[in-house]
Amino acid sequence: MKLRAVQVVEAIGAWPAGQGGATAAKKRVAALGAAPSLVDQAGALLPDAPEAALQVIDAQYGGILADAASVLVVCGQWTPGHAGGTTVDVRLSRALPRWDVTALHPARPGAAAASLPDAARRVLAESRILLPPAAEADIRSGKVHTSVLRALLRLAGTYRMYVSVVRSGHPLNVFGTSRPSDHPRGRAFDVWQIDGHKVVDPATSRRLVESFMRDAAAAGSYNVGGPVRLSGGAPGQFFTDNTHHDHVHAGFTT
């Protein structure tokens, strides 16, 4: 599922000199056996440039159902004279011999704010908080709640963490429900790597992941999800499911 999502994003977002534009991108997508019309939903993934290189930083589940899924493809992108990137919420449906990509929802973080609160500036300057392009743009937009920023700074006192998603590039609703997600409201963040160890890696210490989850709760998160089933905390404060086996989620009420 993740591989298929990544293949389509790479086909659209990377091309050699002379192969830019929607027409060439549709040919690359069609060669994968995917729908060329997906290119029309590419947004920032397909800038006007003569060539582009793309690196997938992480592919994270945004939601998993029996016959549908969301994969959040977090990427950096380089074009002549510019370094950027985006996060794409790739929607898929179950099919044989492989899952089909049905829609693309690239991040729309918005313009940078004219001024930022001190906590946002500190997050951007903190070397122990690694932010992919879309998440960094979220912080710069000024639309991320102070509770999120303060929690990131507090956790950075103990851990070096790689954030995958903050506000943009995430499904608007908790996948498969009509319940609004905390992410688009700027009240959540996801982490895919802790102290250099991928959350999804079976070799990563469960003690490390559990410690991070408990510290996220202590930093103010009312809703901490991850691959480890934890006891204690407020009722419903900790959870685990198939979607969250590859990252730690921390949500906030304000």
N, C-alpha and C positions, 0 to 999 in steps of 0.2 A: 504494500500500500504506500509506504513512504517512498520507496524507490520510484514508483510510477509518478508520484507527485513531483519528486525532484527532477526526474527526466524531462517533464514538461516545462518546468520552470527554467531549467538549464537551456532547453531548446529555444525558448523565447528570449532569455536574457543574456545570452552569450553568442557572439558571431565574429567571424574573421572580417578583415577589411573588404569592403565592397558587398557585404551581405546584410547590411542594415535594412530596416524598414519592415512594415507589416507583411508585405508579399513574401519576402524571403523567410520571415519567421513562420508564416503559415505552411510553407513547404517543409520546414524542419519539423514542425509539429505533426504534419500529415505523415511524414516518414516514420514517426513513432507509432502510427496507427491511432492517434488521438484526433479530436475534432479541430480543424484549422480555425474555426470560429472562436476558439478560446483566446486567440491572439487579440481579438477585439476587446477583451476584458483585461489586458495586460497592464494598462496604466503606466505607472512609473517603472515597471519592469522592462519597458521597451522605449528607452529614450531615443531622441533623434541624434544618432552618432554614427560615424563611419565604421566603428568596431567596438566591441565590448568584451570584457572578461568578467566572469561571475564565479564567486565562491559560495557554496552552501555552507553556512556556519553550523546550522542545526536543522533537523527536521523533527518537529514535535507534534504529538497528537493534540488536536484541538477538540476532538470528540470522536467516539467510536460507537456505532450502533451495529446491528446485525447486517444491515444492507447499505449503510451510508457512513461516511467518515469525513472528518476535517483533519488535514495535515498542515501545520504552520511551517512553511519553508522560510527560514531566516537566512538572508544572504547579503553579502557585500558585492558591489559591482563597480567596475572601473571602466571609464571611457576616456578618450584623450583629453587630458586637462582636468579631469574630475573624478573624485572618489566618492562613492555613495553606496546605495543599496536599499533594500526594502524587505518587508516580510509579507509573504503571500499566503492567505488562507485558501488552501486548495481543497475543493470539495470533490468527493469521489463517491461512486456507487459500485456495489458489488457486481461483478460480471466475470465471465470466463473467456479466455484463459487468465485474465488479470483484471484488476479493478479499473474502471473508467474514470477519467477526470471529467467532471461535469461543469465546473465553474471555478473561476479565479477571483479572489477578492484581495487586491494589493492594499497595503497599509496606506492610510491617508492621515499622517500625523498633524498636518496643518503647519502654518507658518510659524517661525520662531517669534517668541514674545519680545516686545521691546525691552522689558526688564523681567528679571526672575527673582524669586525669593532666595534668601541665603541658602536654604537647604538644597534647592535645585542646583545652584552653582557649586556647592560642595560635592554633590553626587557626581556632577560632570567632571570635577577635578580629581575625584577619588580613584587612585590606580587599582584599588582592590575591588572596584565595581566595574566589570567589563560590560559594555553596552553595544549591541549591534546597531547598525545605522537607524533603523526605524525606532527602536527604543530610545536612542539618544535624541532623535528628533522629537519624540514624545515629551521628554524632559524639557527640551528647549522651547516647546510650544507653550509651556506654562500651564498645561491642562492636567497635570498629575498632582493628586492631592498630597498635602504636606505629610500626612500619616504614612504614605508609601515612601516618600523621600527620607523621612526620619528613620523608618525601619531599615531601609537599605544602608543608611549610614551606621546604624547601630550594629547590624550584622557584619558590616565591613570591618568592625573592630576585632572580629574573631575569624572571619572567613574571607577568602578571595573567591568571588563568585562571578559566574558568567550568566548574565540575564538573557533570556530569549525573547520574552514579550512583556511589554508594559501596558500600553493602551491600545495602539492601533495594530491592525493585522490579526486581530483575534475575533472569533464570531461574536456578534452582538448579543446573542442569547447563549446561555449554557446549552451546549449542543444537544439537540433532540428535545428541547423544552421551549416554553415561552417565557422562561424566567430570565430577566436581563443579567448579563455577566457583569462582574465588577470591573473587568478590564476596560471596556470602552468608556466607562465613566471615570477612568483614571484612578481606580481604587484597588489595583492589584498588580502583582508582578509575578513572573515565572522565572525559575532558575534551572538551567540544564546542566551546569557544571559547578562543583564545589571543591575548592582547593585543588583544582586541576583534575578532578575525578568526575566522570560523567555519571549523572544520576542513573541512567539506564544501564550502565555497565554492571554485570553481575559481580565483577571483581571489586567494585566500590564498596567500602565498608558500610554496612547497614547502620553501624553505630554513628558514623559521620552524618549520614542522611537523617537519622533520627534526631541527632543533636541539632542539626540545622533546622529541622521542622519545629522542634520545641523552642528554639531560640527565636524563630519567626513568630511563634505565638506570644512569647514573652515580649517581643517588640511591638505587639499590639494587634496582630492579625487574629481575626475572629474565625477564620476559615482557612485552615492549612491542609493542603492535600499533597500526597506523594505516594511512593511505592511501598511505604512501610505503614502497617496498621498500628497506631499508637493508642495507648490507654491514657486516661486522665484528661485534664483540661476541662473547659466548660462543655456542656452538652453540645455535641455536634461540631466541636472546634476542630477536631482532626478527622480526616477521611482518606480513604484510598479507593481506587477503582482502576479499570484498565486504561483509561485516558491518562491517568497521572502516574503511570509506572515509569515514565521517562523524564519527569521533571517535578520540581516542588512548586506548588502554587501557594501564594499568600494573598488573601483578600482582606480588605479593610472597610469599615462602615462609614468612616468620614475621612 
